[in-house]
Amino acid sequence: MIADGRETRITARRGVVLACGGFSHDVARIAKAYPHVRRGGEHVSPVPSGNTGDGARMAERVGGRVDIRYPQPAAWMPVSRVPLKGGKYGVFPHLLDRYKPGVIGVTRAGVRFTNESNSYHDVGAAMIEACRDEKETSMWLICDHATIRKYGLGFAKPAPMPLSAHLKSGYLVKGRTLEELARRTGINATALEETVREYNRDALQGKDTAFGRGTTSFNRYLGDPAHKPNPCVAPIGDGPYYALKVVMGDLGTFDGIATNPHGQVLKDNEPIPGLYAVGNDRASIMDGNYPGAGVTLGPIMTFGYLTGLHLAGRIDTQAQSKELRSAA
C-alpha cells in the first residue's frame, strides 16, 4: 500500500479480508452487469462513492472469480437527482412517496407499469423491464397540488415548505393541466390523460384493479392510515399537477466474489489460502432476490461472523468435511 507517499508492505498473519462494499460505482463493471446501463441508460447510486469494486479487482488479480450471473445483479432503488449548487447533484432514494394515495408512476409512454407501493427493488426491476426497448430507464411520479402539499414528493417537502426552488431548478415540473404537464416532461399526453381517467375510476372506491395497490400489509404500512378505505389509493384531482423524474439506482450489489461458506475466495472452486471476502464484496446468498428489508445486512452479519470464526481458527474445516462425507 501507499502511505505518506511511500510504499509500505503489510504482512497479515492469519489472512486478508476484502470488505470494499461491492461495485456499485465501478463504471466498467456495471456497464456489463446492469441491463439498463448495457443499453445506454443512466444509473445513479446513493451508496458511498468509494464502492468502486476494488475488492473484486484484487480478487481477480490472484485468480478469484467475479461472475455476473444473477437475474437481478443489485438491490434496485428508484432515485431522483437533486440539483445542488455548483452544477452538482444529490441522489434522493424514493422510499416513502410512492406509497402515498394520489401518487402514480408512469413511463414516458404515459402508462402505469407496476404497483407503485411495492418494494423499491421490485419497482426498480419493473422499471427496467418496462423500459427494455428504450435507451433511458425512468419513470415520472405524478400527483395533484393537494397531494404534494400534504405528503411532499421526493426531496420536495410538504406544506408549509415552498416548492418554488424545486420548480426553478427543474427538479419538479408543473402544469396547469395534464396535457401541459405532459408537454413539459415529454410524456405522451393522450396516454397520460387516459391513464389518469382509468386510475381515477377505481381510485374513487379505493381500488386499483390494474395492479392491486394497497392490497398487502407491505403496501399499506407506508401509506396514509388516515386515508380510507385504502391508505395507498386516492384519485388524482384538479390541477395544477406536478411531475418528478425518477431514474435507477441501487443499494448495493448482489453479484460479487465467489466464496465458500467461510468466506474464502475461490479459485477453480478451491480456496485461495489466506484470502477472504465479506459484505457486498462476496456474492449474495440470495441469488439476486430481495425477499425483504435487511436482505444484505442479515447475510453480511451471519457470514461475517463465520469468516471471523474461521480466521480465529475456531472452525475445523477438515472435521466438517469428514462429517459431511460420513452423512452422505
C-alpha positions as CSV (number, residue, x, y, z in Angstrom):
1,M,0.0,0.0,0.0
2,I,1.0,3.7,-0.4
3,A,1.1,5.7,2.8
4,D,2.5,9.2,3.1
5,G,3.9,8.9,-0.4
6,R,5.8,5.8,0.4
7,E,5.2,2.2,-0.5
8,T,4.6,0.1,2.6
9,R,4.3,-3.7,2.8
10,I,1.9,-5.1,5.4
11,T,2.1,-8.8,6.3
12,A,-1.1,-10.5,7.6
13,R,-0.6,-13.4,9.9
14,R,-4.0,-15.0,9.6
15,G,-5.3,-13.7,6.3
16,V,-6.6,-10.7,4.3
17,V,-10.3,-9.9,4.3
18,L,-11.8,-8.0,1.3
19,A,-14.5,-5.7,2.5
20,C,-14.8,-2.9,-0.1
21,G,-18.6,-2.5,-0.3
22,G,-19.2,-4.1,-3.7
23,F,-19.0,-2.5,-7.2
24,S,-22.0,0.0,-7.3
25,H,-19.7,2.7,-8.6
26,D,-17.4,0.6,-10.9
27,V,-18.5,2.2,-14.2
28,A,-16.9,-0.6,-16.3
29,R,-18.4,-3.5,-14.4
30,I,-21.9,-2.1,-14.0
31,A,-21.9,-1.4,-17.8
32,K,-21.8,-5.2,-18.1
33,A,-23.8,-6.2,-15.1
34,Y,-26.8,-3.8,-15.1
35,P,-29.2,-4.3,-18.0
36,H,-30.4,-0.7,-18.2
37,V,-26.7,0.5,-18.3
38,R,-25.9,-2.0,-21.0
39,R,-28.4,-0.4,-23.3
40,G,-27.0,3.1,-22.6
41,G,-29.2,4.2,-19.7
42,E,-28.3,6.2,-16.6
43,H,-27.6,4.8,-13.2
44,V,-27.2,6.9,-10.1
45,S,-26.4,5.1,-6.9
46,P,-26.8,6.6,-3.4
47,V,-24.3,4.2,-1.8
48,P,-20.8,5.5,-0.8
49,S,-18.8,6.8,-3.8
50,G,-15.8,4.7,-2.7
51,N,-17.7,1.4,-3.5
52,T,-15.9,1.1,-6.8
53,G,-15.2,-2.6,-7.0
54,D,-11.6,-2.5,-5.5
55,G,-12.2,-5.8,-3.7
56,A,-13.5,-7.6,-6.8
57,R,-10.5,-6.4,-8.9
58,M,-8.0,-7.5,-6.2
59,A,-9.6,-10.9,-6.0
60,E,-9.5,-11.3,-9.8
61,R,-5.7,-10.5,-9.9
62,V,-5.0,-13.6,-7.9
63,G,-7.4,-15.9,-9.7
64,G,-10.7,-15.2,-7.9
65,R,-14.0,-15.2,-9.8
66,V,-16.5,-12.4,-10.0
67,D,-19.3,-13.7,-12.2
68,I,-22.3,-11.6,-13.4
69,R,-24.9,-14.4,-13.1
70,Y,-27.9,-13.2,-11.1
71,P,-31.0,-12.1,-12.9
72,Q,-31.0,-9.0,-10.7
73,P,-27.3,-8.2,-10.0
74,A,-28.1,-5.5,-7.4
75,A,-30.7,-4.3,-4.9
76,W,-32.5,-1.7,-7.1
77,M,-33.6,1.7,-5.7
78,P,-35.5,4.2,-7.7
79,V,-33.9,7.6,-7.1
80,S,-34.1,11.2,-8.3
81,R,-31.2,13.6,-9.0
82,V,-31.5,16.7,-6.8
83,P,-29.8,19.8,-8.3
84,L,-27.2,21.4,-5.9
85,K,-25.0,24.4,-6.1
86,G,-22.1,24.4,-8.5
87,G,-23.7,22.2,-11.0
88,K,-23.6,19.2,-8.7
89,Y,-26.4,16.7,-7.9
90,G,-27.5,14.8,-4.8
91,V,-29.2,11.4,-5.0
92,F,-32.6,11.0,-3.3
93,P,-33.9,7.4,-2.7
94,H,-37.7,7.1,-3.1
95,L,-38.6,5.2,-0.1
96,L,-41.9,6.8,1.0
97,D,-43.7,8.9,-1.6
98,R,-44.6,6.0,-3.9
99,Y,-46.8,4.5,-1.2
100,K,-49.0,7.6,-0.7
101,P,-52.5,7.9,-2.0
102,G,-52.8,10.2,-5.0
103,V,-49.3,9.5,-6.4
104,I,-48.8,7.3,-9.5
105,G,-45.8,6.4,-11.6
106,V,-45.8,6.4,-15.4
107,T,-43.2,5.8,-18.2
108,R,-42.6,8.3,-20.9
109,A,-45.3,6.5,-22.8
110,G,-47.7,7.8,-20.3
111,V,-48.8,4.4,-18.8
112,R,-48.5,2.8,-15.4
113,F,-46.4,-0.4,-15.3
114,T,-46.4,-1.7,-11.8
115,N,-47.8,-1.4,-8.2
116,E,-46.0,1.8,-7.1
117,S,-46.3,0.7,-3.4
118,N,-44.3,-2.5,-3.9
119,S,-40.7,-2.6,-2.5
120,Y,-38.1,-0.4,-4.1
121,H,-36.3,-3.4,-5.5
122,D,-39.5,-4.8,-7.2
123,V,-40.4,-1.3,-8.6
124,G,-36.9,-1.0,-9.9
125,A,-37.0,-4.4,-11.6
126,A,-40.3,-3.4,-13.1
127,M,-38.9,-0.1,-14.4
128,I,-36.0,-1.9,-16.1
129,E,-38.5,-4.3,-17.7
130,A,-41.0,-1.6,-18.7
131,C,-38.2,0.4,-20.4
132,R,-36.4,-2.6,-22.0
133,D,-36.9,-1.2,-25.5
134,E,-35.8,2.3,-24.5
135,K,-32.4,3.8,-24.1
136,E,-33.5,5.6,-20.9
137,T,-34.9,3.7,-17.9
138,S,-37.0,6.1,-15.9
139,M,-40.5,6.9,-14.7
140,W,-42.3,10.1,-13.7
141,L,-44.2,10.3,-10.4
142,I,-47.4,12.3,-11.0
143,C,-49.7,14.0,-8.5
144,D,-52.0,16.9,-8.0
145,H,-51.5,20.1,-5.9
146,A,-53.4,18.9,-2.8
147,T,-51.3,15.7,-2.7
148,I,-47.9,17.3,-3.0
149,R,-48.7,19.8,-0.3
150,K,-49.9,17.1,2.0
151,Y,-47.2,14.5,1.5
152,G,-44.4,16.1,-0.5
153,L,-42.8,14.4,-3.5
154,G,-39.2,13.1,-3.4
155,F,-36.9,15.8,-2.0
156,A,-39.7,18.4,-2.1
157,K,-41.3,18.6,1.3
158,P,-44.9,19.1,2.2
159,A,-46.5,22.4,3.2
160,P,-45.6,24.9,4.5
161,M,-42.2,24.3,2.8
162,P,-42.2,26.2,-0.5
163,L,-41.9,24.4,-3.9
164,S,-40.5,27.4,-5.8
165,A,-36.8,26.4,-5.6
166,H,-37.6,22.9,-6.9
167,L,-39.6,24.3,-9.8
168,K,-36.9,26.8,-10.6
169,S,-34.1,24.1,-10.6
170,G,-36.2,21.8,-12.7
171,Y,-36.4,19.1,-10.1
172,L,-40.2,19.4,-10.2
173,V,-42.2,20.1,-13.3
174,K,-45.6,21.8,-13.0
175,G,-48.5,22.0,-15.4
176,R,-52.0,23.6,-15.1
177,T,-53.4,20.6,-17.0
178,L,-52.2,17.1,-17.6
179,E,-51.7,18.0,-21.2
180,E,-49.4,20.9,-20.3
181,L,-47.6,18.7,-17.8
182,A,-47.0,16.0,-20.4
183,R,-45.7,18.6,-22.9
184,R,-43.2,19.9,-20.4
185,T,-41.9,16.5,-19.5
186,G,-42.0,14.7,-22.8
187,I,-44.7,12.3,-21.7
188,N,-47.3,11.1,-24.2
189,A,-50.2,13.4,-23.4
190,T,-53.0,11.3,-24.7
191,A,-51.9,8.2,-22.9
192,L,-51.3,10.1,-19.7
193,E,-54.8,11.6,-19.7
194,E,-56.3,8.1,-20.4
195,T,-54.1,6.5,-17.7
196,V,-55.4,9.1,-15.1
197,R,-59.0,8.5,-16.1
198,E,-58.7,4.8,-15.8
199,Y,-56.8,5.0,-12.5
200,N,-59.4,7.5,-11.0
201,R,-62.3,5.3,-12.0
202,D,-61.1,2.7,-9.5
203,A,-59.5,5.1,-7.1
204,L,-62.8,6.7,-6.2
205,Q,-63.7,3.4,-4.5
206,G,-60.2,3.0,-3.1
207,K,-59.3,0.2,-5.6
208,D,-56.6,-0.5,-8.1
209,T,-57.7,-3.3,-10.3
210,A,-54.8,-2.9,-12.6
211,F,-52.0,-3.6,-10.1
212,G,-53.6,-4.3,-6.7
213,R,-52.1,-1.4,-4.9
214,G,-52.8,-1.3,-1.2
215,T,-53.9,-5.0,-1.1
216,T,-50.9,-6.2,1.0
217,S,-49.8,-5.2,4.5
218,F,-46.4,-4.3,3.0
219,N,-48.1,-1.8,0.7
220,R,-50.2,-0.3,3.4
221,Y,-47.6,0.2,6.2
222,L,-46.0,3.2,4.4
223,G,-49.3,4.6,3.1
224,D,-51.6,7.0,4.9
225,P,-53.5,5.2,7.6
226,A,-55.9,8.1,7.9
227,H,-57.0,7.8,4.3
228,K,-59.9,5.4,3.9
229,P,-60.7,2.9,2.6
230,N,-57.2,2.3,1.1
231,P,-54.2,4.1,2.6
232,C,-52.3,3.8,-0.8
233,V,-55.0,4.8,-3.3
234,A,-56.7,8.1,-3.9
235,P,-57.9,9.8,-7.2
236,I,-55.8,12.4,-8.9
237,G,-57.8,15.6,-8.5
238,D,-57.8,19.0,-10.0
239,G,-54.7,20.8,-11.2
240,P,-52.2,22.2,-11.1
241,Y,-50.2,18.9,-11.5
242,Y,-46.6,18.0,-10.7
243,A,-44.2,15.5,-12.1
244,L,-40.8,14.3,-10.8
245,K,-38.4,12.2,-12.9
246,V,-37.1,9.0,-11.2
247,V,-34.2,7.0,-12.6
248,M,-32.4,3.8,-11.5
249,G,-30.1,3.4,-8.5
250,D,-29.1,0.6,-6.2
251,L,-28.5,-0.1,-2.5
252,G,-25.6,-2.5,-3.2
253,T,-24.6,-5.3,-5.5
254,F,-25.8,-8.9,-5.3
255,D,-23.2,-10.3,-7.7
256,G,-19.7,-10.5,-6.3
257,I,-16.7,-12.6,-5.5
258,A,-17.3,-16.3,-5.4
259,T,-16.5,-17.8,-1.9
260,N,-17.2,-20.8,0.2
261,P,-19.4,-20.5,3.3
262,H,-16.4,-19.5,5.4
263,G,-15.8,-16.5,3.1
264,Q,-12.6,-17.9,1.5
265,V,-12.2,-16.6,-2.0
266,L,-12.3,-19.5,-4.6
267,K,-10.0,-20.1,-7.5
268,D,-11.1,-23.1,-9.7
269,N,-13.5,-24.0,-6.9
270,E,-10.7,-24.3,-4.3
271,P,-10.0,-21.7,-1.5
272,I,-7.1,-19.3,-2.0
273,P,-5.2,-19.6,1.2
274,G,-5.5,-16.6,3.4
275,L,-7.9,-14.6,1.2
276,Y,-11.5,-13.9,2.3
277,A,-14.3,-11.7,1.2
278,V,-17.2,-10.4,3.2
279,G,-20.2,-8.0,2.9
280,N,-21.3,-6.8,-0.5
281,D,-17.9,-7.9,-1.9
282,R,-18.9,-11.5,-1.9
283,A,-21.8,-12.9,-4.0
284,S,-25.1,-12.7,-2.2
285,I,-26.6,-15.9,-0.9
286,M,-30.0,-14.6,-2.1
287,D,-29.1,-15.2,-5.7
288,G,-30.3,-11.8,-6.8
289,N,-33.6,-11.9,-4.9
290,Y,-34.9,-9.3,-2.4
291,P,-37.4,-11.0,-0.1
292,G,-37.4,-8.1,2.4
293,A,-35.6,-5.3,4.1
294,G,-32.2,-6.2,5.5
295,V,-31.6,-8.8,2.9
296,T,-28.0,-7.6,2.6
297,L,-27.4,-6.9,6.3
298,G,-28.6,-10.3,7.6
299,P,-26.2,-12.4,5.4
300,I,-23.4,-9.8,6.0
301,M,-23.6,-10.3,9.7
302,T,-24.1,-14.0,9.6
303,F,-21.3,-14.9,7.1
304,G,-19.0,-12.2,8.5
305,Y,-19.3,-14.0,11.9
306,L,-18.5,-17.3,10.2
307,T,-15.5,-15.7,8.5
308,G,-14.3,-14.3,11.8
309,L,-14.5,-17.8,13.4
310,H,-12.6,-19.3,10.5
311,L,-9.8,-16.7,10.8
312,A,-9.6,-17.3,14.5
313,G,-9.1,-21.0,14.0
314,R,-12.4,-21.9,15.7
315,I,-13.9,-23.7,12.7
316,D,-12.3,-27.1,11.8
317,T,-13.0,-27.3,8.1
318,Q,-11.3,-30.7,7.8
319,A,-13.6,-32.2,10.5
320,Q,-16.6,-30.6,8.9
321,S,-15.7,-32.2,5.5
322,K,-15.4,-35.6,7.2
323,E,-18.8,-35.2,8.8
324,L,-20.4,-34.3,5.5
325,R,-18.8,-37.3,3.8
326,S,-20.0,-39.6,6.6
327,A,-23.5,-38.2,6.3
328,A,-23.5,-38.8,2.6
